[in-house]
């Protein structure tokens, strides 16, 4: 287990046991994914940008099971990811700007629509 993994587990135990360690790790993976999609240049990523990266990576990684996997991790909404991000910020694993707020994660998309409906649309497009 890496030092980062141990710190993530400590955060899970300290803050909010609703979310699994995998959910915290997925935030880091989503940030890396988002940065790569934006050319790899290190820069600040906003809440909505993180959540778009989460959506895309979850669909690519888990396909039609994305929403179920996230639910198993305790994540049911974009607000849950906001909680996770701000737990990571409070433990100095992520940084924020003066403009970043938890509210940036509120109601960005509905998980059923973002994951189930998106996948169903892709399936219908292939069938045609």
MMTF fields as JSON, N, C-alpha, C and O atoms, coordinates in Angstrom:
{
  "mmtfVersion": "1.0.0",
  "mmtfProducer": "UNKNOWN",
  "numBonds": 511,
  "numAtoms": 512,
  "numGroups": 128,
  "numChains": 1,
  "numModels": 1,
  "chainsPerModel": [1],
  "groupsPerChain": [128],
  "chainIdList": ["A"],
  "bondAtomList": [4, 2, 8, 6, 12, 10, 16, 14, 20, 18, 24, 22, 28, 26, 32, 30, 36, 34, 40, 38, 44, 42, 48, 46, 52, 50, 56, 54, 60, 58, 64, 62, 68, 66, 72, 70, 76, 74, 80, 78, 84, 82, 88, 86, 92, 90, 96, 94, 100, 98, 104, 102, 108, 106, 112, 110, 116, 114, 120, 118, 124, 122, 128, 126, 132, 130, 136, 134, 140, 138, 144, 142, 148, 146, 152, 150, 156, 154, 160, 158, 164, 162, 168, 166, 172, 170, 176, 174, 180, 178, 184, 182, 188, 186, 192, 190, 196, 194, 200, 198, 204, 202, 208, 206, 212, 210, 216, 214, 220, 218, 224, 222, 228, 226, 232, 230, 236, 234, 240, 238, 244, 242, 248, 246, 252, 250, 256, 254, 260, 258, 264, 262, 268, 266, 272, 270, 276, 274, 280, 278, 284, 282, 288, 286, 292, 290, 296, 294, 300, 298, 304, 302, 308, 306, 312, 310, 316, 314, 320, 318, 324, 322, 328, 326, 332, 330, 336, 334, 340, 338, 344, 342, 348, 346, 352, 350, 356, 354, 360, 358, 364, 362, 368, 366, 372, 370, 376, 374, 380, 378, 384, 382, 388, 386, 392, 390, 396, 394, 400, 398, 404, 402, 408, 406, 412, 410, 416, 414, 420, 418, 424, 422, 428, 426, 432, 430, 436, 434, 440, 438, 444, 442, 448, 446, 452, 450, 456, 454, 460, 458, 464, 462, 468, 466, 472, 470, 476, 474, 480, 478, 484, 482, 488, 486, 492, 490, 496, 494, 500, 498, 504, 502, 508, 506],
  "bondOrderList": [1, 1, 1, 1, 1, 1, 1, 1, 1, 1, 1, 1, 1, 1, 1, 1, 1, 1, 1, 1, 1, 1, 1, 1, 1, 1, 1, 1, 1, 1, 1, 1, 1, 1, 1, 1, 1, 1, 1, 1, 1, 1, 1, 1, 1, 1, 1, 1, 1, 1, 1, 1, 1, 1, 1, 1, 1, 1, 1, 1, 1, 1, 1, 1, 1, 1, 1, 1, 1, 1, 1, 1, 1, 1, 1, 1, 1, 1, 1, 1, 1, 1, 1, 1, 1, 1, 1, 1, 1, 1, 1, 1, 1, 1, 1, 1, 1, 1, 1, 1, 1, 1, 1, 1, 1, 1, 1, 1, 1, 1, 1, 1, 1, 1, 1, 1, 1, 1, 1, 1, 1, 1, 1, 1, 1, 1, 1],
  "groupList": [{"groupName": "UNK", "atomNameList": ["N", "CA", "C", "O"], "elementList": ["N", "C", "C", "O"], "formalChargeList": [0, 0, 0, 0], "bondAtomList": [1, 0, 2, 1, 3, 2], "bondOrderList": [1, 1, 2], "singleLetterCode": "X", "chemCompType": "L-PEPTIDE LINKING"}],
  "groupTypeList": [0, 0, 0, 0, 0, 0, 0, 0, 0, 0, 0, 0, 0, 0, 0, 0, 0, 0, 0, 0, 0, 0, 0, 0, 0, 0, 0, 0, 0, 0, 0, 0, 0, 0, 0, 0, 0, 0, 0, 0, 0, 0, 0, 0, 0, 0, 0, 0, 0, 0, 0, 0, 0, 0, 0, 0, 0, 0, 0, 0, 0, 0, 0, 0, 0, 0, 0, 0, 0, 0, 0, 0, 0, 0, 0, 0, 0, 0, 0, 0, 0, 0, 0, 0, 0, 0, 0, 0, 0, 0, 0, 0, 0, 0, 0, 0, 0, 0, 0, 0, 0, 0, 0, 0, 0, 0, 0, 0, 0, 0, 0, 0, 0, 0, 0, 0, 0, 0, 0, 0, 0, 0, 0, 0, 0, 0, 0, 0],
  "groupIdList": [1, 2, 3, 4, 5, 6, 7, 8, 9, 10, 11, 12, 13, 14, 15, 16, 17, 18, 19, 20, 21, 22, 23, 24, 25, 26, 27, 28, 29, 30, 31, 32, 33, 34, 35, 36, 37, 38, 39, 40, 41, 42, 43, 44, 45, 46, 47, 48, 49, 50, 51, 52, 53, 54, 55, 56, 57, 58, 59, 60, 61, 62, 63, 64, 65, 66, 67, 68, 69, 70, 71, 72, 73, 74, 75, 76, 77, 78, 79, 80, 81, 82, 83, 84, 85, 86, 87, 88, 89, 90, 91, 92, 93, 94, 95, 96, 97, 98, 99, 100, 101, 102, 103, 104, 105, 106, 107, 108, 109, 110, 111, 112, 113, 114, 115, 116, 117, 118, 119, 120, 121, 122, 123, 124, 125, 126, 127, 128],
  "secStructList": [7, 7, 2, 2, 2, 2, 2, 2, 2, 2, 2, 2, 2, 2, 1, 7, 6, 6, 1, 7, 2, 2, 2, 2, 2, 2, 2, 2, 2, 2, 2, 2, 2, 2, 2, 2, 2, 6, 6, 1, 7, 7, 7, 7, 7, 7, 2, 2, 2, 2, 2, 2, 2, 2, 2, 2, 2, 2, 2, 2, 2, 2, 4, 4, 4, 2, 2, 2, 2, 2, 2, 2, 6, 6, 7, 7, 1, 2, 2, 2, 2, 2, 2, 2, 2, 2, 2, 2, 2, 2, 6, 6, 1, 1, 7, 7, 7, 6, 6, 7, 7, 4, 4, 4, 4, 6, 6, 1, 7, 7, 2, 0, 0, 0, 0, 0, 0, 2, 2, 2, 2, 2, 2, 2, 2, 2, 2, 7],
  "xCoordList": [0.85, 0.0, 0.898, 1.844, 0.587, 1.394, 1.035, 0.022, 1.896, 1.638, 0.323, -0.45, 0.077, -1.167, -2.379, -3.39, -2.282, -3.376, -3.649, -4.804, -2.589, -2.751, -3.395, -4.221, -3.025, -3.619, -5.097, -5.918, -5.432, -6.84, -7.65, -8.737, -7.133, -7.838, -7.998, -9.038, -6.985, -7.081, -8.174, -8.899, -8.294, -9.339, -10.713, -11.628, -10.862, -12.145, -12.535, -13.679, -11.595, -11.888, -12.204, -13.047, -11.522, -11.639, -12.913, -13.551, -13.289, -14.347, -15.717, -16.593, -15.886, -17.234, -17.188, -16.733, -17.657, -17.587, -18.646, -18.738, -19.457, -20.432, -19.72, -20.244, -18.523, -17.803, -16.619, -15.882, -16.452, -15.35, -14.041, -14.027, -12.961, -11.64, -11.56, -10.868, -12.258, -12.258, -12.831, -12.371, -13.825, -14.414, -13.39, -13.297, -12.625, -11.58, -10.502, -10.056, -10.096, -9.073, -9.586, -8.822, -10.872, -11.445, -11.426, -11.325, -11.521, -11.398, -10.019, -9.906, -8.97, -7.621, -7.488, -6.908, -8.03, -7.99, -8.728, -8.27, -9.86, -10.657, -9.925, -10.002, -9.224, -8.425, -7.333, -7.138, -6.612, -5.571, -6.171, -5.617, -7.283, -7.984, -8.361, -8.146, -8.925, -9.346, -8.155, -8.23, -7.064, -5.86, -5.329, -4.944, -5.305, -4.837, -5.729, -5.236, -7.045, -7.983, -7.778, -8.118, -7.235, -7.009, -5.556, -5.069, -4.872, -3.514, -2.414, -1.244, -2.756, -1.748, -1.15, -0.281, -1.592, -1.055, -1.617, -2.83, -0.711, -1.132, -1.782, -1.15, -3.036, -3.744, -4.911, -5.241, -5.517, -6.655, -7.835, -8.115, -8.51, -9.694, -10.887, -10.846, -11.933, -13.12, -13.993, -13.805, -14.942, -15.885, -16.614, -16.64, -17.213, -17.887, -16.94, -17.342, -15.702, -14.735, -14.383, -14.27, -14.209, -13.947, -15.108, -14.903, -16.32, -17.483, -17.661, -18.138, -17.301, -17.349, -16.302, -16.553, -15.129, -14.101, -14.56, -14.315, -15.223, -15.786, -16.763, -16.698, -17.662, -18.68, -18.029, -18.357, -17.112, -16.478, -15.655, -15.747, -14.855, -14.008, -14.852, -14.545, -15.906, -16.768, -17.403, -17.465, -17.874, -18.461, -17.425, -17.705, -16.226, -15.165, -14.709, -14.433, -14.626, -14.089, -15.123, -14.824, -16.333, -17.33, -18.51, -19.334, -18.604, -19.689, -21.043, -21.27, -21.954, -23.316, -23.407, -24.473, -22.319, -22.31, -21.851, -21.768, -21.554, -20.974, -21.782, -21.228, -23.053, -23.871, -23.902, -23.883, -23.95, -23.946, -22.628, -22.618, -21.521, -20.214, -20.136, -19.73, -20.521, -20.483, -21.394, -21.033, -22.545, -23.485, -22.861, -23.009, -22.165, -21.486, -20.445, -20.188, -19.85, -18.851, -19.5, -18.789, -20.836, -21.543, -21.827, -22.308, -21.536, -21.686, -22.951, -23.094, -23.869, -25.148, -25.449, -26.444, -24.583, -24.836, -23.53, -22.497, -23.605, -22.433, -22.075, -20.907, -23.065, -22.814, -21.919, -21.065, -22.117, -21.257, -19.8, -18.9, -19.569, -18.191, -17.652, -16.462, -18.508, -18.084, -17.625, -16.617, -18.37, -17.964, -16.593, -15.731, -16.397, -15.12, -13.996, -12.953, -14.196, -13.166, -12.803, -11.624, -13.802, -13.506, -12.909, -12.216, -13.155, -12.423, -10.938, -10.062, -10.672, -9.286, -8.601, -7.414, -9.34, -8.792, -8.465, -7.4, -9.374, -9.151, -7.949, -7.373, -7.568, -6.4, -5.177, -4.217, -5.231, -4.092, -3.656, -2.488, -4.596, -4.28, -4.68, -4.203, -5.552, -5.911, -5.879, -5.976, -5.742, -5.752, -6.96, -7.482, -7.389, -8.519, -8.138, -7.19, -8.896, -8.732, -9.785, -10.664, -9.688, -10.657, -12.07, -13.053, -12.167, -13.471, -14.131, -15.317, -13.397, -13.946, -14.841, -14.491, -16.024, -17.001, -17.648, -17.705, -18.13, -18.865, -20.068, -20.451, -20.654, -21.839, -21.559, -22.487, -20.276, -19.903, -20.263, -20.304, -20.523, -20.802, -22.298, -22.695, -23.109, -24.534, -25.302, -25.26, -26.007, -26.94, -26.342, -27.016, -25.095, -24.471, -25.076, -25.226, -25.418, -26.158, -26.786, -26.337, -27.818, -28.499, -27.762, -27.5, -27.428, -26.645, -27.366, -26.736, -28.668, -29.382, -29.278, -29.006, -29.495, -29.413, -27.979, -27.751, -27.031, -25.641, -25.02, -24.202, -25.407, -24.776, -25.676, -25.275, -26.871, -27.745, -28.223, -28.106, -28.758, -29.305, -28.212, -28.419, -27.054, -25.941, -25.517, -25.253, -25.454, -25.046, -26.104, -25.776, -27.376, -28.456, -28.467, -28.708, -28.212, -28.145, -27.017, -27.178, -25.882, -24.744, -25.08, -24.711, -25.779, -26.181, -27.123, -26.982, -28.084, -29.035, -28.338, -28.718, -27.341, -26.609, -25.853, -25.738, -25.336, -24.595, -25.54, -25.182, -26.744, -27.704, -28.222, -28.636, -28.2, -28.783, -27.954, -28.308],
  "yCoordList": [-1.172, 0.0, 1.239, 1.336, 2.172, 3.39, 4.365, 4.216, 5.367, 6.412, 7.129, 7.439, 7.391, 8.062, 7.197, 7.713, 5.887, 4.978, 4.991, 5.007, 4.984, 5.012, 6.314, 6.309, 7.435, 8.722, 8.751, 9.3, 8.163, 8.101, 7.29, 7.709, 6.143, 5.327, 6.07, 5.96, 6.822, 7.611, 8.663, 8.922, 9.273, 10.276, 9.629, 10.192, 8.453, 7.756, 7.488, 7.716, 7.01, 6.712, 7.979, 7.968, 9.062, 10.313, 11.086, 11.636, 11.138, 12.041, 11.384, 11.623, 10.586, 10.168, 8.76, 8.534, 7.834, 6.433, 6.056, 4.898, 7.047, 6.765, 6.4, 5.635, 6.95, 6.778, 5.835, 5.948, 4.908, 3.952, 4.589, 5.641, 3.926, 4.385, 4.422, 5.271, 3.517, 3.501, 4.786, 5.258, 5.358, 6.616, 7.739, 8.559, 7.78, 8.795, 8.602, 9.562, 7.361, 7.076, 7.434, 7.905, 7.214, 7.513, 9.01, 9.412, 9.838, 11.283, 11.605, 12.395, 11.004, 11.234, 10.738, 11.416, 9.554, 9.02, 9.938, 10.166, 10.462, 11.357, 12.671, 13.214, 13.179, 14.395, 14.152, 14.965, 13.033, 12.696, 12.529, 13.026, 11.842, 11.631, 12.971, 13.183, 13.872, 15.182, 15.985, 16.636, 15.943, 16.667, 16.106, 16.866, 14.784, 14.175, 14.59, 14.888, 14.61, 15.015, 16.474, 16.868, 17.256, 18.683, 18.961, 20.082, 17.927, 18.103, 17.877, 18.097, 17.443, 17.115, 18.305, 18.13, 19.492, 20.683, 20.78, 20.746, 20.903, 21.034, 22.394, 23.431, 22.384, 23.624, 23.285, 22.118, 24.319, 24.122, 23.529, 23.923, 22.585, 21.956, 22.35, 22.188, 22.861, 23.287, 22.082, 20.981, 22.31, 21.261, 20.661, 19.439, 21.499, 20.939, 20.163, 19.161, 20.614, 19.885, 18.538, 17.535, 18.514, 17.243, 16.281, 15.108, 16.792, 15.921, 15.415, 14.296, 16.187, 15.687, 14.592, 13.596, 14.779, 13.732, 12.471, 11.367, 12.621, 11.472, 10.732, 9.509, 11.472, 10.847, 10.068, 8.905, 10.711, 10.062, 8.85, 7.791, 8.997, 7.888, 6.728, 5.566, 7.034, 5.965, 5.185, 3.956, 5.894, 5.202, 4.369, 3.239, 4.922, 4.172, 2.972, 1.911, 3.13, 2.075, 1.009, -0.184, 1.431, 0.504, 0.27, -0.608, 1.041, 0.865, 0.996, 1.9, 0.076, 0.164, -0.102, 0.079, -0.526, -0.753, 0.473, 0.417, 1.571, 2.75, 3.212, 3.385, 3.41, 3.918, 2.93, 3.341, 1.634, 0.615, 0.612, 0.491, 0.746, 0.783, 1.997, 1.88, 3.158, 4.371, 4.232, 4.662, 3.645, 3.441, 2.531, 2.78, 1.477, 0.585, 1.347, 1.023, 2.357, 3.178, 4.233, 4.962, 4.333, 5.307, 6.611, 7.563, 6.665, 7.899, 7.792, 6.893, 8.735, 8.706, 9.99, 10.079, 10.99, 12.281, 13.058, 12.705, 14.113, 14.977, 15.647, 15.949, 15.881, 16.465, 15.561, 16.046, 14.234, 13.295, 13.458, 13.438, 13.617, 13.834, 15.164, 15.272, 16.17, 17.432, 17.242, 17.814, 16.433, 16.125, 15.467, 15.831, 14.497, 13.791, 14.758, 14.752, 15.583, 16.545, 17.459, 17.719, 17.941, 18.851, 18.138, 18.774, 16.845, 16.078, 16.032, 16.217, 15.787, 15.731, 17.087, 17.155, 18.158, 19.508, 19.754, 20.282, 19.375, 19.641, 18.872, 19.264, 17.794, 17.014, 17.286, 16.516, 18.392, 18.849, 17.863, 17.841, 17.048, 16.161, 16.785, 16.37, 17.778, 18.588, 20.044, 20.356, 20.924, 22.35, 22.991, 22.493, 24.094, 24.822, 26.282, 26.772, 26.959, 28.399, 29.077, 28.415, 30.376, 31.135, 31.021, 31.219, 30.704, 30.605, 29.237, 29.102, 28.227, 26.872, 26.721, 27.134, 26.109, 25.886, 24.525, 23.998, 23.961, 22.696, 22.842, 21.901, 24.023, 24.266, 24.102, 23.933, 24.153, 23.96, 22.562, 22.32, 21.643, 20.247, 19.911, 18.786, 20.863, 20.598, 20.527, 21.446, 19.4, 19.252, 19.364, 19.816, 18.962, 19.089, 18.129, 18.475, 16.945, 16.005, 14.925, 14.642, 14.34, 13.224, 11.943, 11.704, 11.125, 9.916, 8.955, 8.358, 8.794, 7.87, 8.35, 7.563, 9.628, 10.167, 10.144, 9.78, 10.525, 10.622, 9.268, 9.144, 8.258, 6.951, 5.974, 5.442, 5.731, 4.754, 5.229, 4.506, 6.439, 6.951, 7.156, 6.868, 7.647, 7.844, 6.521, 6.433, 5.49, 4.182, 3.6, 3.006, 3.767, 3.274, 3.981, 3.344, 5.278, 6.025, 5.511, 5.375, 5.227, 4.702, 3.345, 3.059, 2.5, 1.188, 1.315, 0.59, 2.228, 2.425, 2.959, 2.613, 3.782, 4.324, 3.218, 3.246, 2.242, 1.121, 0.176, -0.393, 0.0, -0.928, -0.472, -1.296, 0.815, 1.329, 0.986, 1.346],
  "zCoordList": [0.0, 0.0, 0.0, 0.782, -0.881, -0.983, 0.133, 0.816, 0.297, 1.291, 0.984, 1.891, -0.312, -0.71, -0.359, 0.117, -0.591, -0.243, 1.257, 1.682, 2.056, 3.503, 3.957, 4.869, 3.33, 3.678, 3.304, 4.04, 2.168, 1.76, 2.773, 3.171, 3.19, 4.181, 5.496, 6.147, 5.894, 7.126, 7.005, 7.966, 5.819, 5.595, 5.682, 6.282, 5.09, 5.13, 6.579, 6.971, 7.364, 8.764, 9.559, 10.457, 9.219, 9.972, 9.634, 10.532, 8.371, 7.931, 7.836, 8.668, 6.853, 6.508, 5.952, 4.831, 6.733, 6.317, 5.292, 4.884, 4.871, 3.805, 2.513, 1.703, 2.318, 1.054, 1.261, 2.241, 0.323, 0.418, -0.044, -0.682, 0.294, -0.139, -1.664, -2.225, -2.336, -3.804, -4.376, -5.416, -3.715, -4.194, -4.116, -5.029, -3.039, -2.899, -3.964, -4.592, -4.154, -5.172, -6.563, -7.406, -6.805, -8.121, -8.407, -9.566, -7.375, -7.574, -8.137, -9.074, -7.58, -8.1, -9.54, -10.388, -9.804, -11.167, -12.132, -13.252, -11.701, -12.543, -12.806, -13.908, -11.808, -12.011, -13.032, -13.936, -12.899, -13.879, -15.273, -16.254, -15.358, -16.623, -17.254, -18.447, -16.448, -16.94, -17.432, -18.474, -16.694, -17.128, -18.443, -19.331, -18.574, -19.837, -21.0, -22.088, -20.773, -21.83, -22.23, -23.345, -21.34, -21.598, -21.98, -21.836, -22.466, -22.974, -21.963, -22.273, -20.759, -19.762, -19.032, -18.178, -19.347, -18.705, -17.293, -17.089, -16.314, -14.926, -14.718, -14.922, -14.316, -14.017, -13.101, -12.888, -12.573, -11.686, -12.461, -13.593, -11.832, -12.412, -11.538, -10.319, -12.154, -11.403, -11.037, -11.556, -10.141, -9.765, -10.956, -11.105, -11.816, -12.988, -13.913, -14.503, -14.041, -14.876, -14.254, -14.959, -12.929, -12.249, -12.497, -12.811, -12.353, -12.494, -13.914, -14.105, -14.896, -16.279, -16.468, -17.147, -15.864, -15.904, -15.201, -15.687, -14.064, -13.34, -14.242, -14.366, -14.867, -15.728, -16.868, -17.099, -17.572, -18.72, -18.293, -18.913, -17.241, -16.799, -16.27, -16.537, -15.528, -15.02, -16.168, -16.124, -17.194, -18.351, -19.089, -19.488, -19.273, -19.963, -19.152, -19.713, -17.839, -16.984, -16.649, -16.697, -16.313, -15.799, -16.73, -16.473, -17.807, -18.762, -18.102, -17.297, -18.45, -17.934, -16.435, -15.846, -15.808, -14.365, -13.579, -12.352, -14.256, -13.611, -12.405, -11.32, -12.578, -11.469, -10.313, -9.153, -10.607, -9.547, -8.781, -7.556, -9.497, -8.834, -7.915, -6.758, -8.428, -7.612, -6.386, -5.291, -6.571, -5.457, -4.398, -3.202, -4.833, -3.878, -3.068, -1.909, -3.686, -2.992, -2.097, -1.405, -2.093, -1.286, -2.001, -1.387, -3.293, -4.073, -4.915, -5.744, -4.681, -5.389, -6.139, -6.859, -5.97, -6.612, -6.778, -6.208, -7.565, -7.735, -6.409, -6.164, -5.557, -4.245, -3.402, -2.66, -3.517, -2.787, -3.212, -2.372, -4.51, -4.954, -4.428, -4.13, -4.312, -3.717, -2.279, -1.862, -1.518, -0.139, -0.121, 0.679, -1.008, -1.07, -1.415, -0.762, -2.428, -2.837, -1.665, -1.424, -0.944, 0.156, 1.369, 2.163, 1.534, 2.546, 2.158, 3.003, 0.886, 0.407, 0.547, 0.866, 0.31, 0.477, 1.943, 2.263, 2.831, 4.264, 4.803, 5.818, 4.145, 4.558, 3.679, 3.674, 2.94, 2.119, 1.039, 0.649, 0.556, -0.562, -1.889, -2.946, -1.835, -2.995, -2.556, -1.37, -3.538, -3.237, -3.894, -4.891, -3.323, -3.886, -4.053, -3.441, -4.893, -5.037, -4.158, -3.604, -4.04, -3.243, -3.82, -3.106, -5.104, -5.761, -5.632, -5.932, -5.196, -5.108, -3.887, -2.781, -4.117, -3.056, -3.231, -4.342, -2.148, -2.245, -3.165, -3.862, -3.159, -3.977, -5.472, -6.263, -5.858, -7.263, -7.757, -8.963, -6.828, -7.168, -7.098, -7.399, -6.71, -6.472, -7.795, -8.612, -7.978, -9.095, -10.487, -11.413, -10.648, -11.971, -12.982, -14.154, -12.546, -13.393, -12.535, -11.424, -13.069, -12.445, -12.82, -13.999, -11.842, -12.118, -13.052, -13.924, -12.886, -13.769, -15.212, -16.119, -15.416, -16.773, -17.306, -18.46, -16.483, -16.927, -17.229, -18.141, -16.466, -16.645, -17.392, -18.427, -16.893, -17.538, -18.908, -19.897, -18.961, -20.216, -21.254, -22.432, -20.834, -21.775, -22.385, -23.585, -21.547, -22.049, -22.974, -24.001, -22.611, -23.461, -24.817, -25.842, -24.832, -26.088, -26.962, -28.175, -26.353, -27.113, -27.707, -28.846, -26.945, -27.449, -28.632, -29.617, -28.549, -29.642, -30.887, -32.005, -30.705, -31.842, -32.57, -33.795, -31.818, -32.404, -33.121, -34.153, -32.588, -33.182, -34.539, -35.355, -34.783, -36.029, -37.221, -38.343]
}
